[in-house]
């Protein structure tokens, strides 16, 4: 699942979820409207809570220093 984030000045909008980045991009032109020049946008992939836990464990393991061989 994907989430479209549009930031225009101090306003941030989160729109979605979408099944694919293509679906989010298709809505982008409609949602930007006349503020197309100023607005910044991102399409984020959403993680399930189970996947998020696994990625945190992987990051923690990679942060540990490797044991030195004696």
Phi and psi restraints in degrees (value plus and minus 20) as a CYANA .aco file:
   2 UNK   PHI    -149.3  -109.3
   2 UNK   PSI     130.9   170.9
   3 UNK   PHI    -145.5  -105.5
   3 UNK   PSI     113.6   153.6
   4 UNK   PHI    -117.8   -77.8
   4 UNK   PSI     106.2   146.2
   5 UNK   PHI    -135.8   -95.8
   5 UNK   PSI     107.0   147.0
   6 UNK   PHI    -141.7  -101.7
   6 UNK   PSI     105.3   145.3
   7 UNK   PHI    -135.2   -95.2
   7 UNK   PSI     104.4   144.4
   8 UNK   PHI    -150.7  -110.7
   8 UNK   PSI      80.9   120.9
   9 UNK   PHI      46.4    86.4
   9 UNK   PSI    -142.2  -102.2
  10 UNK   PHI    -111.6   -71.6
  10 UNK   PSI     -26.9    13.1
  11 UNK   PHI    -112.7   -72.7
  11 UNK   PSI     111.3   151.3
  12 UNK   PHI    -144.4  -104.4
  12 UNK   PSI     109.1   149.1
  13 UNK   PHI    -138.0   -98.0
  13 UNK   PSI     118.8   158.8
  14 UNK   PHI    -135.4   -95.4
  14 UNK   PSI     100.2   140.2
  15 UNK   PHI    -143.2  -103.2
  15 UNK   PSI     116.8   156.8
  16 UNK   PHI     124.2   164.2
  16 UNK   PSI    -187.8  -147.8
  17 UNK   PHI    -102.8   -62.8
  17 UNK   PSI     137.3   177.3
  18 UNK   PHI    -138.5   -98.5
  18 UNK   PSI     132.7   172.7
  19 UNK   PHI     -94.7   -54.7
  19 UNK   PSI     -48.4    -8.4
  20 UNK   PHI    -169.0  -129.0
  20 UNK   PSI     141.2   181.2
  21 UNK   PHI     -82.3   -42.3
  21 UNK   PSI     -49.7    -9.7
  22 UNK   PHI     -83.6   -43.6
  22 UNK   PSI     -59.1   -19.1
  23 UNK   PHI     -86.0   -46.0
  23 UNK   PSI     -60.4   -20.4
  24 UNK   PHI     -85.0   -45.0
  24 UNK   PSI     -63.0   -23.0
  25 UNK   PHI     -84.9   -44.9
  25 UNK   PSI     -53.6   -13.6
  26 UNK   PHI     -83.8   -43.8
  26 UNK   PSI     -55.9   -15.9
  27 UNK   PHI     -99.4   -59.4
  27 UNK   PSI     -36.5     3.5
  28 UNK   PHI     -79.1   -39.1
  28 UNK   PSI     -67.4   -27.4
  29 UNK   PHI     -80.3   -40.3
  29 UNK   PSI     -60.5   -20.5
  30 UNK   PHI     -86.7   -46.7
  30 UNK   PSI     -62.2   -22.2
  31 UNK   PHI     -95.6   -55.6
  31 UNK   PSI     -50.7   -10.7
  32 UNK   PHI     -90.7   -50.7
  32 UNK   PSI     -60.6   -20.6
  33 UNK   PHI      38.6    78.6
  33 UNK   PSI    -161.5  -121.5
  34 UNK   PHI     -93.1   -53.1
  34 UNK   PSI     -34.0     6.0
  35 UNK   PHI    -108.7   -68.7
  35 UNK   PSI       1.1    41.1
  36 UNK   PHI     -74.2   -34.2
  36 UNK   PSI     -57.1   -17.1
  37 UNK   PHI     -92.6   -52.6
  37 UNK   PSI     -57.4   -17.4
  38 UNK   PHI    -107.1   -67.1
  38 UNK   PSI     -53.3   -13.3
  39 UNK   PHI     -91.9   -51.9
  39 UNK   PSI     124.6   164.6
  40 UNK   PHI    -132.5   -92.5
  40 UNK   PSI     128.0   168.0
  41 UNK   PHI    -162.9  -122.9
  41 UNK   PSI     135.7   175.7
  42 UNK   PHI    -163.4  -123.4
  42 UNK   PSI     129.8   169.8
  43 UNK   PHI    -136.6   -96.6
  43 UNK   PSI      99.0   139.0
  44 UNK   PHI    -128.2   -88.2
  44 UNK   PSI     121.4   161.4
  45 UNK   PHI    -107.5   -67.5
  45 UNK   PSI     108.3   148.3
  46 UNK   PHI    -103.7   -63.7
  46 UNK   PSI     122.5   162.5
  47 UNK   PHI    -126.8   -86.8
  47 UNK   PSI     126.4   166.4
  48 UNK   PHI     -95.2   -55.2
  48 UNK   PSI     135.1   175.1
  49 UNK   PHI     -75.6   -35.6
  49 UNK   PSI     -55.5   -15.5
  50 UNK   PHI     -86.4   -46.4
  50 UNK   PSI     -62.7   -22.7
  51 UNK   PHI     -86.6   -46.6
  51 UNK   PSI     -58.0   -18.0
  52 UNK   PHI     -83.5   -43.5
  52 UNK   PSI     -58.9   -18.9
  53 UNK   PHI     -84.3   -44.3
  53 UNK   PSI     -59.7   -19.7
  54 UNK   PHI     -86.8   -46.8
  54 UNK   PSI     -59.2   -19.2
  55 UNK   PHI     -89.3   -49.3
  55 UNK   PSI     -52.9   -12.9
  56 UNK   PHI     -86.9   -46.9
  56 UNK   PSI     -60.5   -20.5
  57 UNK   PHI     -82.9   -42.9
  57 UNK   PSI     -60.8   -20.8
  58 UNK   PHI     -84.4   -44.4
  58 UNK   PSI     -61.9   -21.9
  59 UNK   PHI     -84.4   -44.4
  59 UNK   PSI     -60.5   -20.5
  60 UNK   PHI     -85.1   -45.1
  60 UNK   PSI     -59.7   -19.7
  61 UNK   PHI     -84.7   -44.7
  61 UNK   PSI     -59.0   -19.0
  62 UNK   PHI     -93.8   -53.8
  62 UNK   PSI     -40.0     0.0
  63 UNK   PHI     -99.6   -59.6
  63 UNK   PSI     -39.4     0.6
  64 UNK   PHI     -92.3   -52.3
  64 UNK   PSI     119.0   159.0
  65 UNK   PHI     -91.1   -51.1
  65 UNK   PSI     124.2   164.2
  66 UNK   PHI     -89.9   -49.9
  66 UNK   PSI     122.1   162.1
  67 UNK   PHI     -89.2   -49.2
  67 UNK   PSI     116.9   156.9
  68 UNK   PHI    -102.9   -62.9
  68 UNK   PSI     116.1   156.1
  69 UNK   PHI     -95.4   -55.4
  69 UNK   PSI     118.8   158.8
